[in-house]
Amino acid sequence: MSILINQNTRILVQGITGKEGSFWTQHMMDLGTRVVAGSTPGKEGQVCCGAPVYHSVRRALQEHPADASMVFVPPRFVMDAVMESLENGIKLIVTLADGIPLHDQARIRSAALANQATVIGGNTSGIISPGQAMMGSLPYWIERVYKPGRVGIMTRSGSLTNEVTSMVVSAGFGVSSLIGVGGDPVPGTRFAELLPLFEQDAQTDAVVIIGELGGTMEEEVAEALNAKRFTKPLVAFLSGRTAPAGTRMGHAGAIISGNKGTVDYKTKALEEAGALVARRPRETGTLLKEALSGGNLRG
Amino acid sequence: MKLFEYQAKELFKEAGIPIPRSALVKNKQEMAAALDTIGTPCMVKCQVLSGGRGKAGLVKKAASRQEAEALIQGYFDALPMLHAVLVEELVSFSQEVYLSLGMDPVSGKAMLMGSAQGGMDIETLAMEAPEKIIKMQINLDKGLQPFQLSDFAFTLGLTGEAAKSVSAVCRNLYKVFCQRDAELAEINPLFVTDAGTAVAGDGKLNIDDNAMFRQQAYEKDRSYYASDMEYEAAREGIPYIEFGGDISLMCAGAGLANTVYDLVNFEGGSVANYLEFGGPNYMKAGTAMRLCLANHPKVVLIVTFGTIARADVMAQGIVQAIQDLKPTCPIVACLRGTGEEKVDEIFREVGLVRYTDTEEAVRTAVSVAKGGTLA
């Protein structure tokens, strides 16, 4: 099994006819993802990657019911595309674009909450349930990273995901679902909100979070562990442990202000809540082995 | 992008927020006219983007014209890249208030924060007396509503005219925050006079770079950056930070770059610069390497594990850069991801060996920086 998507999830692709949209839609389908239709204003009647294209989400859904929407539009148009899917009742939306204006990010987040929908992204490579389905631009063909298995992964980064997940796989594990929540300051979905899904998924034995300095998402995971909203083993790798305060380290969300947001602070919160925290990518695999062989470490 | 104080205050003034009378001095020649206009005593404030200007001695009160002239000339002499000096009238006040607007990532709402104990560093206040900071969430669709304004001002402990004038500033600051796509709009201190009027003593406005397509453009010249190289990197759109050590990092992906930065420090090495050439920049290996070599590092450490940022394309760029720039320091390259199977052959042309393990590459780079040789 998996969370959020599997081989039965019916997916609509917004911006399917674009260069990036068509390229990755083809990859999604090659993996087995069920893409039922696409939308691009002005392109109705075309067929892209074998999927029929409509002018709008509403017009596409009239012919092809869908469970989720994959958004491939440039950053400045993302908010409108997400609102279009929300207005049409779609409850799972994945948006990849890097560069969504902050005020748009906030409006997307509050609209998702108001509609009780899950918006993943932006500034992410998307989500994948290896061997089943993908919404995004993940290199699923790299076998030493995207191997099916029983570890759930949540991440704020793209390249680091490949690095850390390859360590999870080389330690002998595979991935149930990998969710890239993205590196923006206001992501559509936060780590802690995904934990109940992994908790309920019978095919997920443990979760790895790949976090970084800045924000409070890792602290919220610690709170969820303390509140027993997640009871399976949890291993974290956090980057930016030695980053100086006040410097924005790459991602817009990766900045320490005051004493909050430091990796040491996050590590303390997670460890006190019973999680294992890796200092180096390779340790993620060894800690996972420890966690899964030693029974319930959190007593 | 961060605006200078005078730029922020211009936008505050347009939105109806009272600011002190002021004149901008861009060079020594403009000094006399500015001091004629404002008179003395006055405040003399360096326009720099770094925080803690007061502590650094970059904001001072001048009692006489002579003192003001000496200060201004001294600043321009000491700081060759100084953008400008702002000369402002003195404002007498009975209270200093802190006001800021930012975005709350959990709710997706704007967050208005205030304290009746303005003037001091808000992060210090947050640590020492968090209960003195009043917070209010604002739904972006509904905007800042009148009942919220009075609730906020009275909760701050203000009364009468002061409550009214600070409320008006909050309303107008929210207008600036939304209209300008701000990440942060802050006034600290906001002076409240004996008569209860409010005047912005300082101004911070950080405009979201992602929203520049719908915002007023500011020509960002060299004075916005800490060094020539940071200025050049910014013009190329390449994230780049200098740290002063001897290992130049050239990584693709922010998270991986941060991890490599950590690993270098764990191994006892020191980072010369952080440079991220992933995403849209993966074809800019030449520029990236030139920026790295300008720091005269003892070694350049390249680490990538990309998808769209193809390993083979980056490898070709690296080989080309080595042929063009002829670096005298060793290069340690760890390239993985899409197209990785072609990298070995591409590297052979310049005798470069591909590392496949990040930690091994980092250990090698640190050992080379300390005088060791490549294995």
Interface residues (C-beta under 8 A of the other chain):
Chain A: P75 R76 D98 G99 I100 P101 L102 H103 Q105 A106 R107 I108 R109 S110 A111 A112 L113 S125 S137 L138 P139 I142 T155 R156 S157 G158 S159 L160 T161 N162 E163 S166 G183 P185 V186 P187 R190 I210 E212 L213 G215 T216 S239 G240 R241 T242 A243 P244 G246 T247 M249 G250 H251 A252 G253 A254 S257 G258 N259 R279 R280 P281 R282
Chain B: G51 M103 D104 P105 V106 S107 G108 K109 A110 E123 A126 M127 N139 L140 D141 C178 D181 E183 D208 N210 A211 F213 R214 P239 I241 F243 C251 A252 G253 A254 G255 L256 A257 N258 T259 Y261 D262 L263 N265 F266 Y274 E276 G278 G279 T304 F305 G306 T307 I308 A309 R336 G337 T338 T358 E359
